[in-house]
Amino acid sequence: MIPFGSHTLSRSSRARFKCHKLGHPDRIAAMIAQSRATAALLQHHTDTELRENVSRLRELVRSKSDNESDTRFDALAGAMVMEATRRVIGKRLFDVQLHAGFVLNSGAIAEMQTGEGKTLAGLLPTFMQGLAGRGVHVATPNDYLAKRDHAMLLPVFRMLGLSCGLIAETATAHQKRAAYDADITYGPSHTFGFDYLRDQISLDVTSDALLGDDLYARLSDTSSSPRLLQRGLASAIIDEVDHVLIDDAISPLLLSGSGDCESPDADVHREALRWCDRLRLNVDYEPLPSGGIRLTQRGFESVYSAEAQSLVVHPALVRPWHEYIVISLRAKSCYQRDVQYVVRDRRVQIVDSATGRIFGDRTWSDGLQQAIEAREGLTIQAETNPLARITRQRFFRQYRFICGMTGTATGCEKEFASVYGLPVAVVPLRTPSRRVQYPHHFSCSATDKCLAIAEETKTMVDAGRAVLIGTLSIAESIRVADELGTRGLDYQLLNGIQDADEATLIAKAGRRGAVTVATRLAGRGTDIELADDVAAAGGLHVIVAQKHSLERVDRQLIGRAARAGDPGSARVFVSADDPIANLDAPWISRAIKRWVHQGRQSPLSLDRQLQRTQSRQQHSQYAVRQRSMNQERRDENLTAISNHTPTGCWQL
C-alpha cells in the first residue's frame, strides 16, 4: 500500500485511477488540438517571451498540490515543447508523440512501436517533471543512448529555461553532483541505482560517527553531513521500461569492494577443477531441476577421501571443500563460453541471457566467477566484497513518480499495475503497418536451420533487400555468420562491441545488400533507416533465428522491420533442437521431427502452441518476481518495526 492524497490505495487501484484520469482517447485528441493551436500562437513570440511563459507555467506547476490533476497544464506544456523543438532542432512533433507524452505525464506506460519516435515523445513528461524543481531522472538502457539523447535534447531544454545534466559511466563524484543538481538528469538506468547505493553507504557511515564528532565538525566550520550524489528520488522516466522493470526486476544492483588482486584460494579452485575430472555424472553427482548440481553420497565420500585431506584443511579455504567441487561442476556443466559468458581482455564477462549484451562491470558471486576463471586458465581474481545491494524492482518503487516507454508492454499489464501502479496505454501507429509476417520455418536440427537461414538471406540480398538476423546467443550468432560466409555473403556481426559502434552499424543495416547478424537486442533504441532502393525492393527483412522464452522479446526484434510505415517482412525459424521446443515443450520437438521425416507433405502450424509455451514461461518468471517482492516486503516490515518507521518506507 502507498499513500495517495488523503487515501491509501493499492498500486493496482492507483493504476486504475490513472487510467480513469487519463480518460477517453477523445480527451487526448482534444489536448493535442489545443497544444497545436497554442503552439501556433507561440510562433509569434520571441525566445525571451517563450521563456517568460515557461517561468509562469513553472510557478503554476509548483503551486499545485500533489493530488491536483496532473493534466491541468499538459496542453500548454505540449505547445511550449513543440515550439522549442521546432526552433532549436527543426523537428515537428507528430500527434502520436504528443499522445505518448500525455500518457507518460499521467504516470503511465506508453507502448509505442519501433520507429515512432520515443526520444521526442519523452520531451513533454521530462519538461513537466523538470518544472517541479525536484529533479527528474531519464533512465536509458545504456550509456551511449544517454549521451545521444542528452546531446540531442540539451538545446531544447536550454531554450525552455531548464538545466540538463548527464551521468556518464566515467563521471567523477563532482561531475555527478553537478548533473544531479540540474532540473533534468540523463543516465543509464543502473547508474542511478548504483549512485543511490553509494549515498546509502555515506549515510550509514555518518550514522556510525562517534559521540561528539558532530559538535567537533561544527566547531571546525566543516560540514558534518555527507556529500551525497543525489538530491532524492522524485521522478523517473524509463526508456525500454519492460526490460528494466520486468526482465531485470530482481537482478540485483550490487556495489562491491575491489577484487583486483589474485584470490588467496586460487590454488583451491584449480585443485577443485582437476578433482572434478574424477567424478562421474549420475554416479558421483547429479543435476537438479533448478539448474544446480548436487553431490551424491558416493561423490561426497569421494571428495572427502584420505587423498583429499590436505585440501580439506587448506589454510586458504573460505568455504567447505565440497562446495568448491560443486561450484567447479556448475562452471563446467551449466555455463558455456559464448553463451552465458565471454572471455575478453583476459577476463570473464557475463552475457545477458535476455539481450545478448555483455556486462563488463558484473561478476558472479559465491565463487562461481573464480571457478569459471579457473576453467578458462585465467588469473583468478579475489571475490568482491559486497557493500550494498538492491533490486531494480525495489529501487524504482521508491520514486514518487515513474513512467516509461517501450514497444512491448502488452502482456505485462497486470504486473506493471500491481507492482508499480503503472497502467499501460497503447499509442496508435502514425501510419498503418506494412509488415509482412511470413509463416514459421521449421527444421529438424540446428544445422538444418542455419542452412535455411543462409538460403533465405541470400534470396533477400539477391532481391536488393537488407537483412537483420537476431540470435539468442553469441555462439549461435557465430554459427549463422560462418554459414553466411560459406555462401560468399558479406555481413556485420554484432555480439558484444561497444554501444556506440554497435549503434552505428545497426543504423547502416538498412542499406542495399546489408546483412547484419546481432545478438537479439543489439543496437536497441537506434533507428534503421531504409535506403530508397531497399524500400522499393520490399524493405528490411528480419529473421528470428531462435524464439525467446518470452513472446514480447520476439516482438521487439520483429518490430525492427516495417517501422513507421516502411515496407518490411519477418520470419521466425524454429528447430526441433531449440530449447523452447526440446526442453520446454518436448512434444513440439517430436511434432517437428515427425513432420520433416514424413516429407513435409502439408504445412505445419505450431504458432499457438509455441505462444502457449512462452506464456507459461512468462507466468513462471512472474511468479519468481512476485516471491522476491513479497520477501522484500517482509524484510521492509521487519525493518520498519525495528526502527519504528512507517511501513511505506524502503530502507537499505
C-alpha positions as CSV (number, residue, x, y, z in Angstrom):
1,M,0.0,0.0,0.0
2,I,1.2,3.5,-0.8
3,P,-0.2,6.9,0.3
4,F,-2.0,8.8,-2.3
5,G,-3.6,12.1,-1.3
6,S,-5.8,11.6,1.7
7,H,-6.5,8.0,1.0
8,T,-4.4,4.8,0.9
9,L,-4.6,3.0,-2.4
10,S,-3.0,-0.2,-3.6
11,R,-0.8,0.1,-6.6
12,S,-3.4,-1.6,-8.7
13,S,-6.0,0.9,-7.6
14,R,-3.7,3.7,-8.3
15,A,-3.1,2.3,-11.8
16,R,-6.9,2.2,-12.4
17,F,-7.2,5.8,-11.1
18,K,-4.6,7.0,-13.6
19,C,-6.4,5.2,-16.4
20,H,-9.6,7.0,-15.4
21,K,-7.8,10.3,-15.1
22,L,-6.3,9.9,-18.5
23,G,-9.8,9.4,-19.9
24,H,-11.1,8.5,-23.3
25,P,-8.9,8.8,-26.4
26,D,-11.1,11.8,-27.4
27,R,-9.7,13.6,-24.4
28,I,-6.1,13.1,-25.7
29,A,-7.2,14.2,-29.2
30,A,-8.6,17.4,-27.7
31,M,-5.4,18.1,-25.7
32,I,-3.3,17.6,-28.9
33,A,-5.5,20.0,-30.8
34,Q,-5.3,22.5,-28.0
35,S,-1.5,22.2,-27.9
36,R,-1.2,22.7,-31.7
37,A,-3.4,25.8,-31.5
38,T,-1.4,27.3,-28.7
39,A,1.9,26.4,-30.4
40,A,0.8,28.4,-33.5
41,L,0.3,31.4,-31.2
42,L,3.8,30.9,-29.6
43,Q,5.4,31.1,-33.0
44,H,5.0,34.9,-32.9
45,H,6.8,35.1,-29.5
46,T,10.5,35.8,-29.1
47,D,12.8,33.4,-27.3
48,T,12.7,35.7,-24.3
49,E,8.9,35.7,-24.3
50,L,8.8,32.0,-24.6
51,R,11.0,31.6,-21.6
52,E,8.8,34.0,-19.7
53,N,5.8,31.9,-20.4
54,V,7.7,28.9,-19.2
55,S,8.5,30.7,-15.9
56,R,4.8,31.4,-15.4
57,L,4.0,27.8,-16.0
58,R,6.7,26.7,-13.6
59,E,5.1,28.9,-10.9
60,L,1.7,27.3,-11.6
61,V,3.1,23.7,-11.5
62,R,5.0,24.3,-8.2
63,S,1.9,25.9,-6.6
64,K,-0.4,23.0,-7.3
65,S,-0.9,20.2,-4.7
66,D,0.2,16.6,-5.3
67,N,-3.4,15.4,-5.6
68,E,-4.4,18.0,-8.2
69,S,-4.9,16.8,-11.7
70,D,-1.6,16.3,-13.5
71,T,-3.2,17.0,-16.9
72,R,-4.2,20.6,-16.0
73,F,-1.2,22.2,-17.7
74,D,-0.3,19.5,-20.2
75,A,-1.7,21.2,-23.3
76,L,0.2,24.4,-22.6
77,A,3.4,22.4,-21.9
78,G,2.9,20.5,-25.1
79,A,2.7,23.7,-27.0
80,M,5.9,25.0,-25.4
81,V,7.8,21.8,-26.1
82,M,6.6,21.7,-29.8
83,E,7.7,25.3,-30.4
84,A,11.1,24.9,-28.7
85,T,11.7,21.7,-30.7
86,R,10.8,23.4,-33.9
87,R,13.1,26.4,-33.2
88,V,16.1,24.5,-32.0
89,I,16.4,21.2,-33.9
90,G,13.9,21.9,-36.7
91,K,11.7,18.9,-35.9
92,R,7.9,18.8,-35.7
93,L,6.4,16.6,-33.1
94,F,3.8,14.1,-34.5
95,D,0.4,13.6,-32.9
96,V,1.5,10.1,-31.7
97,Q,4.5,11.6,-29.9
98,L,2.3,14.1,-28.2
99,H,-0.2,11.3,-27.4
100,A,2.6,9.3,-25.8
101,G,3.8,12.4,-23.9
102,F,0.4,12.9,-22.3
103,V,0.2,9.3,-21.4
104,L,3.7,9.4,-19.8
105,N,3.0,12.6,-17.8
106,S,-0.1,11.0,-16.3
107,G,2.2,8.4,-14.7
108,A,1.6,5.5,-17.1
109,I,3.5,3.4,-19.6
110,A,3.2,4.3,-23.3
111,E,3.5,1.3,-25.7
112,M,5.0,2.9,-28.8
113,Q,6.1,0.9,-31.7
114,T,9.7,0.9,-33.1
115,G,10.4,4.0,-35.2
116,E,7.6,6.1,-33.9
117,G,10.0,8.5,-32.1
118,K,10.1,7.6,-28.4
119,T,13.0,10.0,-27.8
120,L,11.0,13.1,-28.7
121,A,7.8,11.6,-27.1
122,G,9.7,11.8,-23.8
123,L,10.2,15.6,-24.1
124,L,6.8,16.5,-22.7
125,P,6.9,14.5,-19.4
126,T,10.6,15.3,-18.9
127,F,9.8,19.1,-19.3
128,M,6.8,18.9,-17.0
129,Q,8.5,16.9,-14.3
130,G,11.5,19.2,-14.6
131,L,9.4,22.3,-13.9
132,A,8.5,20.9,-10.4
133,G,12.2,21.6,-9.4
134,R,12.7,18.3,-7.6
135,G,14.8,16.7,-10.3
136,V,13.8,14.2,-13.0
137,H,16.0,11.1,-13.9
138,V,15.7,10.0,-17.5
139,A,16.9,6.4,-17.4
140,T,18.2,4.8,-20.7
141,P,19.2,1.2,-21.5
142,N,22.9,2.1,-21.8
143,D,25.5,4.9,-21.6
144,Y,25.5,5.5,-25.4
145,L,21.8,6.3,-25.6
146,A,22.0,8.6,-22.5
147,K,24.8,10.6,-24.2
148,R,22.9,10.6,-27.6
149,D,19.6,11.8,-26.1
150,H,21.2,14.3,-23.8
151,A,23.2,15.8,-26.7
152,M,20.1,16.0,-28.9
153,L,17.7,17.5,-26.4
154,L,20.0,19.7,-24.3
155,P,19.5,22.8,-26.6
156,V,15.7,22.3,-26.4
157,F,15.7,22.3,-22.6
158,R,18.0,25.3,-22.6
159,M,15.6,27.2,-24.8
160,L,12.9,26.3,-22.2
161,G,15.0,27.6,-19.4
162,L,15.7,24.2,-17.8
163,S,19.1,22.9,-16.8
164,C,20.1,19.4,-18.0
165,G,22.9,17.1,-16.9
166,L,24.5,13.8,-17.9
167,I,25.7,10.9,-15.7
168,A,28.4,9.3,-17.8
169,E,29.9,5.9,-16.8
170,T,33.3,7.6,-16.2
171,A,32.0,10.7,-14.4
172,T,33.6,11.8,-11.2
173,A,31.7,12.4,-8.0
174,H,31.9,16.2,-8.5
175,Q,30.5,15.8,-12.1
176,K,27.7,13.6,-10.8
177,R,26.7,16.0,-8.1
178,A,26.5,18.8,-10.7
179,A,24.4,16.6,-13.0
180,Y,22.0,15.6,-10.3
181,D,21.6,19.2,-9.2
182,A,20.2,20.0,-12.7
183,D,16.5,20.0,-13.4
184,I,16.9,17.0,-15.7
185,T,19.5,14.3,-15.5
186,Y,20.2,11.7,-18.2
187,G,22.0,8.4,-17.5
188,P,21.9,4.6,-17.8
189,S,19.2,3.1,-15.5
190,H,21.7,1.0,-13.5
191,T,23.9,4.1,-12.8
192,F,21.1,5.8,-10.9
193,G,20.7,2.7,-8.7
194,F,24.5,2.4,-8.0
195,D,24.7,6.1,-7.1
196,Y,21.7,5.6,-4.7
197,L,23.7,2.8,-3.0
198,R,26.7,4.9,-2.7
199,D,24.6,7.6,-1.0
200,Q,23.2,5.0,1.4
201,I,26.7,3.9,2.4
202,S,27.6,7.5,3.0
203,L,24.6,7.9,5.3
204,D,25.4,4.7,7.1
205,V,29.0,5.9,7.7
206,T,27.7,9.2,9.1
207,S,25.2,7.4,11.4
208,D,28.1,5.4,12.9
209,A,30.1,8.5,13.8
210,L,31.3,8.7,17.4
211,L,29.6,10.8,20.0
212,G,30.9,14.4,19.8
213,D,32.0,14.2,16.1
214,D,29.1,16.3,15.0
215,L,29.9,19.1,17.6
216,Y,33.6,18.9,16.6
217,A,32.8,19.3,12.9
218,R,30.6,22.3,13.6
219,L,33.2,24.0,15.7
220,S,35.7,23.3,13.0
221,D,33.5,25.0,10.4
222,T,33.2,21.8,8.4
223,S,30.0,20.2,7.3
224,S,29.0,17.2,9.3
225,S,26.6,15.9,6.7
226,P,27.8,13.6,4.0
227,R,28.2,14.9,0.5
228,L,25.5,12.9,-1.3
229,L,25.4,12.5,-5.1
230,Q,21.7,12.6,-5.5
231,R,19.2,15.0,-4.0
232,G,16.4,12.5,-3.8
233,L,14.2,10.2,-5.9
234,A,11.5,12.4,-7.2
235,S,10.7,11.4,-10.8
236,A,12.0,8.8,-13.2
237,I,11.2,8.4,-16.9
238,I,12.4,4.9,-18.0
239,D,13.2,4.0,-21.6
240,E,12.7,0.3,-22.5
241,V,10.7,0.1,-19.3
242,D,9.7,-3.6,-19.8
243,H,13.4,-4.6,-19.8
244,V,14.2,-2.6,-16.7
245,L,11.1,-3.2,-14.5
246,I,10.2,-6.7,-15.7
247,D,13.1,-8.6,-17.2
248,D,15.8,-7.2,-14.9
249,A,13.4,-6.5,-12.0
250,I,15.1,-8.9,-9.5
251,S,18.6,-8.7,-10.9
252,P,20.4,-7.0,-8.0
253,L,22.4,-3.9,-8.3
254,L,25.4,-4.9,-6.2
255,L,28.0,-2.4,-5.1
256,S,31.2,-4.2,-4.2
257,G,34.7,-3.5,-2.9
258,S,37.8,-4.1,-5.0
259,G,38.7,-7.6,-6.1
260,D,41.7,-6.7,-8.4
261,C,44.3,-8.9,-6.7
262,E,44.6,-12.7,-7.2
263,S,42.3,-14.7,-4.9
264,P,44.0,-16.3,-1.9
265,D,42.1,-19.5,-2.6
266,A,43.1,-19.6,-6.3
267,D,45.0,-22.9,-5.9
268,V,42.0,-24.4,-4.2
269,H,39.8,-23.5,-7.2
270,R,42.4,-25.1,-9.6
271,E,42.5,-28.3,-7.5
272,A,38.7,-28.5,-7.4
273,L,38.7,-28.2,-11.2
274,R,41.2,-31.1,-11.5
275,W,39.2,-33.1,-9.0
276,C,36.0,-32.8,-11.0
277,D,37.6,-34.8,-13.8
278,R,37.4,-37.9,-11.5
279,L,33.7,-37.5,-10.8
280,R,31.0,-39.2,-13.0
281,L,27.6,-37.8,-13.8
282,N,24.7,-39.6,-12.1
283,V,27.2,-41.6,-10.0
284,D,29.1,-39.0,-8.0
285,Y,26.9,-36.0,-8.8
286,E,23.6,-35.3,-10.4
287,P,21.9,-32.2,-11.9
288,L,19.0,-30.5,-10.1
289,P,15.7,-29.3,-11.8
290,S,16.7,-25.8,-10.7
291,G,19.8,-25.9,-12.8
292,G,22.2,-26.6,-10.0
293,I,24.4,-29.6,-9.1
294,R,24.3,-31.9,-6.1
295,L,26.8,-34.5,-4.9
296,T,25.5,-38.0,-4.3
297,Q,26.5,-39.8,-1.1
298,R,29.2,-41.6,-3.1
299,G,30.5,-38.4,-4.5
300,F,30.6,-36.7,-1.1
301,E,32.6,-39.6,0.3
302,S,35.0,-39.4,-2.7
303,V,35.8,-35.7,-2.3
304,Y,36.4,-36.3,1.4
305,S,38.6,-39.3,0.9
306,A,42.0,-39.7,2.5
307,E,43.6,-38.4,-0.7
308,A,41.8,-35.1,-0.3
309,Q,42.6,-34.4,3.3
310,S,45.3,-31.8,2.5
311,L,42.7,-29.8,0.6
312,V,40.0,-30.2,3.3
313,V,42.2,-28.4,5.8
314,H,43.8,-26.0,3.3
315,P,44.5,-22.6,5.1
316,A,43.1,-20.5,2.2
317,L,39.6,-22.1,2.3
318,V,36.7,-19.6,2.6
319,R,34.0,-22.3,2.3
320,P,33.9,-26.1,2.8
321,W,35.9,-28.2,0.4
322,H,32.9,-29.9,-1.2
323,E,31.4,-26.6,-2.1
324,Y,34.4,-25.8,-4.2
325,I,33.7,-29.1,-6.0
326,V,30.1,-28.2,-6.6
327,I,30.9,-24.8,-7.9
328,S,33.5,-26.2,-10.3
329,L,31.0,-28.8,-11.5
330,R,28.5,-26.0,-12.1
331,A,31.1,-24.0,-14.0
332,K,31.9,-27.0,-16.3
333,S,28.3,-28.4,-16.7
334,C,26.0,-25.4,-16.6
335,Y,28.0,-22.5,-18.1
336,Q,29.1,-22.4,-21.7
337,R,31.5,-19.9,-23.2
338,D,30.0,-17.5,-25.8
339,V,26.5,-18.3,-24.3
340,Q,26.5,-17.3,-20.6
341,Y,29.9,-15.6,-20.7
342,V,32.7,-14.5,-23.0
343,V,36.4,-14.2,-22.4
344,R,37.6,-10.7,-23.4
345,D,40.8,-8.9,-22.4
346,R,41.8,-11.9,-20.3
347,R,38.6,-11.5,-18.2
348,V,35.4,-13.5,-17.9
349,Q,32.5,-11.2,-18.7
350,I,28.8,-12.1,-18.2
351,V,26.4,-12.2,-21.2
352,D,22.8,-11.0,-20.5
353,S,20.6,-14.0,-21.4
354,A,17.7,-11.7,-22.4
355,T,19.6,-9.4,-24.8
356,G,22.9,-11.0,-25.6
357,R,24.6,-7.8,-24.3
358,I,28.0,-8.2,-22.5
359,F,28.2,-6.7,-19.0
360,G,31.8,-5.7,-18.4
361,D,31.1,-4.5,-14.8
362,R,29.3,-7.5,-13.4
363,T,30.6,-10.7,-11.8
364,W,29.0,-13.8,-10.5
365,S,29.1,-14.3,-6.7
366,D,29.8,-17.1,-4.2
367,G,32.9,-18.3,-6.0
368,L,31.3,-19.1,-9.4
369,Q,33.3,-16.3,-11.2
370,Q,36.5,-17.7,-9.8
371,A,35.6,-21.3,-10.8
372,I,35.0,-20.2,-14.4
373,E,38.2,-18.2,-14.4
374,A,40.0,-21.4,-13.3
375,R,38.3,-23.4,-16.1
376,E,39.4,-20.8,-18.7
377,G,43.0,-20.8,-17.3
378,L,42.8,-17.1,-16.4
379,T,44.1,-15.2,-13.4
380,I,41.7,-16.0,-10.6
381,Q,40.6,-12.7,-9.1
382,A,39.7,-12.3,-5.5
383,E,36.0,-12.4,-4.7
384,T,34.5,-8.9,-4.4
385,N,33.3,-7.7,-1.0
386,P,29.6,-6.8,-1.2
387,L,29.0,-3.3,0.3
388,A,25.3,-2.8,-0.6
389,R,22.7,-4.2,-2.9
390,I,19.2,-3.5,-4.1
391,T,17.0,-4.9,-6.8
392,R,15.8,-2.7,-9.6
393,Q,12.2,-3.6,-8.6
394,R,12.8,-2.2,-5.1
395,F,14.8,0.8,-6.3
396,F,12.4,2.2,-8.8
397,R,9.4,1.7,-6.5
398,Q,10.9,4.4,-4.3
399,Y,10.4,7.2,-6.8
400,R,7.4,9.4,-6.1
401,F,6.6,9.4,-9.9
402,I,7.6,6.9,-12.5
403,C,6.6,6.4,-16.1
404,G,8.1,4.6,-19.1
405,M,8.2,3.8,-22.8
406,T,8.6,0.6,-24.7
407,G,7.3,-1.1,-27.8
408,T,6.4,-4.3,-25.9
409,A,4.4,-3.7,-22.8
410,T,1.3,-5.7,-23.8
411,G,1.1,-8.9,-21.8
412,C,2.7,-7.3,-18.7
413,E,-0.2,-5.1,-17.7
414,K,-1.1,-7.0,-14.6
415,E,2.5,-6.9,-13.2
416,F,3.0,-3.2,-14.1
417,A,-0.2,-2.3,-12.3
418,S,0.2,-4.5,-9.2
419,V,3.9,-3.9,-8.6
420,Y,4.4,-0.3,-9.8
421,G,1.0,1.2,-10.0
422,L,1.5,1.8,-13.8
423,P,-1.3,1.4,-16.3
424,V,-0.4,0.6,-19.9
425,A,-1.7,2.7,-22.8
426,V,-1.1,1.6,-26.4
427,V,-0.3,4.6,-28.7
428,P,-1.8,4.1,-32.2
429,L,0.5,3.9,-35.1
430,R,1.2,7.1,-37.1
431,T,0.8,5.3,-40.3
432,P,-0.6,1.7,-40.9
433,S,1.9,-1.1,-40.6
434,R,3.1,-2.6,-44.0
435,R,4.9,-5.5,-42.3
436,V,4.5,-9.0,-44.0
437,Q,4.7,-11.8,-41.4
438,Y,5.8,-15.0,-43.2
439,P,4.9,-18.4,-41.7
440,H,7.3,-20.0,-39.3
441,H,10.1,-22.1,-40.8
442,F,10.6,-25.5,-39.1
443,S,13.8,-27.6,-39.3
444,C,14.8,-30.9,-37.8
445,S,18.2,-29.8,-36.4
446,A,20.1,-26.6,-35.6
447,T,22.4,-27.3,-38.6
448,D,19.5,-27.5,-41.0
449,K,18.1,-24.3,-39.5
450,C,21.4,-22.5,-40.2
451,L,21.4,-23.7,-43.8
452,A,17.8,-22.4,-44.2
453,I,18.6,-19.0,-42.7
454,A,21.6,-18.6,-45.0
455,E,19.5,-19.6,-48.0
456,E,16.7,-17.1,-47.2
457,T,19.3,-14.4,-46.5
458,K,20.9,-14.9,-50.0
459,T,17.4,-14.8,-51.6
460,M,16.7,-11.5,-50.0
461,V,20.1,-10.0,-50.8
462,D,19.7,-11.0,-54.4
463,A,16.4,-9.2,-54.4
464,G,18.1,-6.0,-53.3
465,R,16.8,-6.0,-49.8
466,A,18.6,-5.7,-46.4
467,V,18.5,-8.5,-43.7
468,L,18.7,-8.3,-39.9
469,I,19.3,-11.7,-38.2
470,G,18.7,-11.8,-34.4
471,T,20.2,-14.7,-32.4
472,L,19.8,-15.6,-28.7
473,S,23.5,-16.3,-28.0
474,I,26.9,-15.2,-29.2
475,A,27.7,-18.8,-30.1
476,E,24.6,-19.0,-32.3
477,S,25.5,-15.7,-34.0
478,I,28.9,-17.1,-34.9
479,R,27.4,-20.3,-36.3
480,V,25.0,-18.3,-38.5
481,A,27.7,-15.9,-39.6
482,D,30.0,-18.8,-40.6
483,E,27.3,-20.3,-42.7
484,L,26.7,-16.9,-44.4
485,G,30.4,-16.7,-45.1
486,T,30.5,-20.1,-46.8
487,R,27.9,-18.7,-49.3
488,G,30.1,-15.7,-50.0
489,L,27.8,-13.2,-48.3
490,D,29.2,-10.1,-46.6
491,Y,27.9,-9.5,-43.1
492,Q,28.3,-7.4,-40.0
493,L,28.5,-9.4,-36.7
494,L,27.4,-7.6,-33.6
495,N,27.8,-9.6,-30.4
496,G,29.4,-7.5,-27.8
497,I,31.3,-4.5,-29.2
498,Q,30.8,-1.0,-27.7
499,D,27.4,0.5,-27.8
500,A,28.4,3.5,-29.9
501,D,30.0,1.3,-32.6
502,E,27.0,-1.1,-32.3
503,A,24.5,1.7,-32.9
504,T,26.5,3.0,-35.9
505,L,26.5,-0.4,-37.5
506,I,22.8,-1.0,-36.8
507,A,22.0,2.4,-38.3
508,K,23.6,1.1,-41.6
509,A,21.6,-2.1,-41.6
510,G,19.0,-0.6,-44.0
511,R,21.4,-0.3,-47.0
512,R,21.0,-2.5,-50.1
513,G,22.5,-5.9,-49.6
514,A,23.4,-5.2,-45.9
515,V,23.3,-8.4,-43.8
516,T,23.6,-7.8,-40.0
517,V,23.8,-10.7,-37.5
518,A,23.2,-9.5,-34.0
519,T,22.6,-10.9,-30.5
520,R,18.9,-10.1,-30.4
521,L,18.6,-6.6,-29.0
522,A,21.9,-5.2,-30.2
523,G,21.5,-1.5,-31.1
524,R,18.2,-1.3,-29.3
525,G,17.0,2.3,-29.5
526,T,18.7,3.0,-32.8
527,D,16.7,3.6,-35.9
528,I,17.3,1.5,-39.0
529,E,16.7,3.9,-41.9
530,L,16.0,2.3,-45.2
531,A,17.7,3.4,-48.4
532,D,15.3,4.3,-51.2
533,D,16.2,1.3,-53.3
534,V,15.8,-1.0,-50.4
535,A,12.4,0.4,-49.6
536,A,11.4,-0.1,-53.3
537,A,12.6,-3.7,-53.2
538,G,10.5,-4.6,-50.1
539,G,12.4,-3.1,-47.2
540,L,14.2,-4.7,-44.3
541,H,13.7,-8.5,-43.7
542,V,14.1,-9.6,-40.1
543,I,15.0,-13.2,-39.3
544,V,14.3,-14.5,-35.8
545,A,17.0,-17.3,-35.6
546,Q,15.6,-18.7,-32.4
547,K,12.4,-18.0,-30.4
548,H,12.9,-16.4,-27.0
549,S,11.2,-17.8,-23.9
550,L,9.2,-14.5,-23.8
551,E,7.0,-13.7,-26.8
552,R,7.3,-9.9,-26.4
553,V,11.1,-10.1,-26.8
554,D,10.4,-11.7,-30.2
555,R,8.0,-8.9,-31.0
556,Q,10.7,-6.4,-30.1
557,L,13.0,-7.9,-32.7
558,I,10.3,-8.3,-35.4
559,G,9.4,-4.6,-34.8
560,R,12.7,-3.6,-36.4
561,A,11.1,-4.4,-39.7
562,A,8.5,-2.1,-41.4
563,R,8.9,0.7,-38.9
564,A,7.0,4.0,-39.2
565,G,5.1,2.9,-42.4
566,D,8.1,1.5,-44.2
567,P,7.8,-1.8,-46.1
568,G,9.3,-4.9,-44.5
569,S,8.9,-8.5,-43.5
570,A,9.9,-11.1,-40.9
571,R,10.1,-14.8,-40.4
572,V,10.7,-17.0,-37.3
573,F,12.9,-20.1,-37.7
574,V,12.4,-22.9,-35.3
575,S,14.5,-26.1,-34.9
576,A,13.5,-29.2,-33.1
577,D,16.8,-28.7,-31.1
578,D,15.8,-25.3,-29.9
579,P,15.3,-25.1,-26.1
580,I,11.7,-23.8,-26.4
581,A,10.8,-27.0,-28.3
582,N,13.2,-29.6,-27.0
583,L,13.3,-28.6,-23.3
584,D,10.2,-26.5,-22.6
585,A,7.8,-28.5,-24.8
586,P,9.3,-31.8,-26.0
587,W,6.1,-32.8,-27.8
588,I,6.6,-29.8,-30.1
589,S,10.1,-31.1,-30.9
590,R,8.7,-34.5,-31.7
591,A,6.0,-33.0,-33.9
592,I,8.6,-31.1,-36.0
593,K,10.8,-34.2,-36.4
594,R,7.8,-36.3,-37.4
595,W,6.7,-33.6,-40.0
596,V,10.2,-33.4,-41.5
597,H,10.6,-37.2,-41.7
598,Q,7.2,-37.5,-43.4
599,G,8.4,-35.3,-46.2
600,R,6.6,-32.1,-45.2
601,Q,3.5,-33.2,-47.1
602,S,1.3,-30.4,-45.6
603,P,2.0,-27.1,-43.9
604,L,2.9,-27.3,-40.2
605,S,1.4,-24.7,-37.9
606,L,2.6,-24.6,-34.3
607,D,2.3,-20.9,-33.7
608,R,-0.4,-21.1,-31.0
609,Q,1.3,-24.0,-29.2
610,L,4.6,-22.1,-29.2
611,Q,2.8,-19.0,-27.8
612,R,1.3,-21.0,-25.0
613,T,4.7,-22.3,-24.1
614,Q,6.0,-18.8,-24.0
615,S,3.1,-17.8,-21.9
616,R,3.9,-20.5,-19.3
617,Q,7.5,-19.3,-19.2
618,Q,6.3,-15.7,-18.7
619,H,3.9,-16.8,-15.9
620,S,6.7,-18.8,-14.2
621,Q,9.1,-15.8,-14.3
622,Y,6.3,-13.5,-13.0
623,A,5.8,-15.9,-10.0
624,V,9.6,-15.7,-9.2
625,R,9.5,-11.9,-9.2
626,Q,6.3,-11.9,-7.0
627,R,8.0,-14.1,-4.5
628,S,11.1,-11.8,-4.5
629,M,8.9,-8.8,-3.9
630,N,6.9,-10.5,-1.1
631,Q,10.2,-11.3,0.6
632,E,11.3,-7.7,0.2
633,R,8.0,-6.5,1.7
634,R,8.5,-8.8,4.7
635,D,12.1,-7.5,5.1
636,E,10.7,-4.0,4.9
637,N,8.1,-4.6,7.6
638,L,10.7,-6.1,9.9
639,T,13.0,-3.1,9.3
640,A,10.1,-0.7,9.9
641,I,9.2,-2.4,13.2
642,S,12.7,-2.5,14.5
643,N,13.3,1.2,13.6
644,H,9.8,2.4,14.5
645,T,9.3,3.8,11.0
646,P,6.1,3.7,8.8
647,T,5.8,0.6,6.7
648,G,5.7,2.6,3.5
649,C,9.4,3.5,3.5
650,W,12.1,1.5,1.8
651,Q,15.3,1.2,3.7
652,L,18.6,-0.4,2.7
